[in-house]
Amino acid sequence: MAKPIISVSGLRGIIGESLDPAIAIYYACAFANQLQPGPIVLARDGRGSGPMLAAAIQAGLTACGRAVLYADVASTPTLGVLVRQSAAAGGIQISASHNPAPYNGLKLFGRDGRVISASHGKPVIERFERRDIQWAPFDEIEQVKPIGDTTPRHLELVLATVDVEAIRRRRFKVVLDSNHGAGAGLARRLFEALGVDAQILGEAADGRFEHPPEPTADNLKTVAARAVSLGADIVFCQDPDADRLAVIDERGHYIGEEYTLAITLRHRIQAQRGNVVINCATSRMSVEIAERLGCTCHLSAVGEANVTDKMIAVGAVYGGEGNGGPIDPRVGYVRDSFVAMAQVLDALAATESTVSQHIRDLPQYAIHKTTFALDPSRIPAWIAELEYHNREASINHMDGLRLDWPDRWLLVRPSNTEPIVRAIAEARNEATARALCEMAARMVK
């Protein structure tokens, strides 16, 4: 990677190749120059390159005349809470999310404690590319103030969404795979408050991942095997910045990230009917759950900022993305693995069920995902052909092309950073989902 991957809400790159201290400083300061007056909250996940980037960004922000409230290691959803709690102008999370250890990155948060939208992100990119930074004079350089305990308010908000005593009565035995990311600190306190007997794997936030950090089935095979030997009722698996959660059941079966949102969304709207929002690449489980309960499930373009924009617009009581990221407005407009853990346990306590029993009542679908090479100049003609050959389907262009039938759907999205197309299909069985992706690939000429 010669250049960092830049989007409207942040950047990521490989340390020493496409991401270095100078890039981090210019990007952070371009963001700071766009904000209203006030301090900026800065946090990081557990990656080894995090302290280096934090030191550089602190120097840059204070040189721009911005006070920095430094949270050190904290999860991404915790950063969102801290921004609101401190009435800050914005926040920066140093994290490359699920990318491998050589990567790091920056996620940008507005004063409302959520990832910035495209309308706010585009001017940041433009200023960064111009290197148009306004530095403060010597007598207006600001200071860094450490934040002591970052977790109390976030913990309080999460606990307020569940029946704590009902969970305590179940005496759950839980294994958490934090994989040396940022999630263990708050998770330990959450489990103590819920009366959970918890064992945390990879508790030290030092970025020394014991397996590839994205919480997929292949990456979590050793975790599943170990959890069975520990006799856990459930296994939770976070990504490095703890905004996503995958689940393994009591038998050691990976049920995945899509089920995280389905379980918590159903539990929420059973208690309070209302609009919900998911992105257009998320399982139809949530759509069907909402329909069964007399609620409307709205679709947004892919991306957390797009989901939260839509949630605010329709007054949603819940939302999220199928990558294991539920979003509960009562806690914050950020994907949140702690919301997920507490509310999954609450759902199990309310139904007096195991994980494997609980998911039997959910709609059953299979998702297949693939990528294939396609020159960007050829994408419009290819999409037009896909539409023509599937004109009986419902067609949506909110994010690439989505084709919907009553029992299946196909989404194709050109990558913003590579000459490839991502195809995602869902159907009642794996064979049908795979066939949809293969049909899209055959039309590439």
Salt bridges, closest charged atoms under 4 A:
ASP45 OD2 - ARG47 NE 3.20
ASP72 OD1 - ARG44 NE 2.98
ASP112 OD2 - ARG114 NE 2.94
ASP132 OD2 - ARG127 NH1 3.72
ASP132 OD2 - ARG130 NH2 3.16
ASP149 OD2 - ARG189 NH1 2.56
GLU156 OE1 - ARG153 NH1 2.92
ASP177 OD2 - HIS211 NE2 2.63
GLU203 OE1 - ARG188 NH2 2.81
ASP206 OD1 - HIS180 ND1 2.96
GLU210 OE2 - HIS180 NE2 2.77
GLU214 OE2 - ARG244 NH2 3.40
ASP218 OD1 - LYS221 NZ 3.78
ASP241 OD2 - LYS107 NZ 2.66
ASP243 OD2 - LYS107 NZ 3.26
ASP243 OD2 - ARG335 NH2 2.81
ASP249 OD2 - ARG251 NH2 3.12
ASP249 OD2 - HIS253 ND1 3.95
GLU257 OE2 - ARG244 NH2 2.77
GLU288 OE1 - ARG284 NH1 3.69
GLU288 OE2 - ARG292 NH2 3.14
GLU288 OE1 - ARG428 NH2 3.32
GLU291 OE2 - ARG284 NH2 3.77
GLU304 OE1 - ARG335 NE 3.18
ASP309 OD1 - ARG114 NH1 2.83
GLU321 OE1 - ARG335 NH1 2.80
ASP328 OD2 - ARG330 NH2 2.68
ASP336 OD2 - HIS154 NE2 2.77
ASP346 OD2 - HIS267 NE2 2.80
GLU385 OE2 - HIS389 NE2 3.77
GLU385 OE2 - LYS445 NZ 3.55
GLU387 OE2 - HIS397 NE2 2.66
ASP399 OD1 - ARG413 NE 3.12
ASP404 OD2 - ARG402 NE 2.62
ASP407 OD1 - ARG408 NH1 2.95
GLU418 OE2 - ARG422 NH2 3.48
GLU430 OE2 - HIS368 ND1 3.07
GLU430 OE2 - ARG434 NH2 3.28
